[in-house]
């Protein structure tokens, strides 16, 4: 069966404080493309390269529909961690790993402001 799926549209993340999350993702290197409301719910669209995030301000934690992590590709994990640290985001660089997945990667996971796991992923092949 042929799929009509052509790629990833965006990743939706439920957040408690939309302004705090916008600030966090901008410091990571995302650009705020749009901030709006839909039926009273604050929304924000941010992008970095081909990665698009939709932040949905629900004002509380959501327990269903958990996303395990958001992986963003970077040219250099070391440089991405350094840039994040320079922008006030605390990441423990000792957690960088080398793995044989996807033909060889370097990666690191860290938490966003609502506990969402974020991965910097560098292809090494």
ZIVENUR-V436498 format. One record per pair of residues at least 12 apart in sequence whose ideal C-beta (glycine too) atoms are under 6 Angstrom apart, sorted by the first residue. I is the first residue (numbers start at 1). J is the second residue. D is the distance in Angstrom with one decimal. If there is no record, write none. Layout:
BEGIN
i-><I | I>
j-><J | J>
d-><D | D>
END
This chain:
BEGIN
i-><10 | 10 | 11 | 11 | 12 | 12 | 13 | 13 | 14 | 14 | 14 | 15 | 15 | 15 | 16 | 18 | 18 | 18 | 18 | 20 | 21 | 21 | 22 | 24 | 25 | 27 | 27 | 28 | 29 | 30 | 30 | 31 | 32 | 33 | 33 | 42 | 43 | 51 | 69 | 69 | 70 | 71 | 71 | 73 | 74 | 74 | 77 | 77 | 77 | 77 | 77 | 80 | 81 | 91 | 95 | 96 | 103 | 104 | 104 | 105 | 105 | 106 | 106 | 107 | 107 | 108>
j-><52 | 54 | 53 | 70 | 54 | 56 | 55 | 116 | 56 | 58 | 62 | 55 | 57 | 114 | 114 | 42 | 44 | 55 | 57 | 113 | 55 | 113 | 44 | 113 | 46 | 87 | 89 | 84 | 48 | 46 | 48 | 47 | 46 | 45 | 47 | 57 | 56 | 72 | 117 | 119 | 118 | 119 | 121 | 121 | 120 | 122 | 96 | 106 | 108 | 120 | 122 | 120 | 93 | 110 | 108 | 108 | 125 | 124 | 125 | 121 | 123 | 122 | 124 | 119 | 121 | 120>
d-><4.0 | 4.9 | 5.5 | 5.4 | 4.6 | 6.0 | 5.6 | 5.5 | 5.2 | 4.9 | 4.4 | 5.2 | 5.7 | 5.0 | 5.7 | 4.5 | 5.8 | 5.7 | 3.5 | 5.3 | 5.2 | 5.4 | 5.3 | 5.0 | 5.0 | 3.8 | 5.7 | 5.9 | 5.4 | 4.0 | 4.5 | 5.6 | 5.5 | 4.6 | 5.4 | 3.6 | 5.9 | 5.1 | 3.8 | 5.2 | 5.3 | 4.1 | 5.0 | 5.4 | 4.9 | 5.4 | 5.5 | 4.7 | 5.8 | 5.0 | 4.5 | 4.6 | 5.0 | 4.6 | 5.3 | 4.7 | 4.0 | 4.1 | 4.5 | 5.7 | 5.8 | 4.5 | 5.8 | 5.5 | 4.7 | 5.3>
END
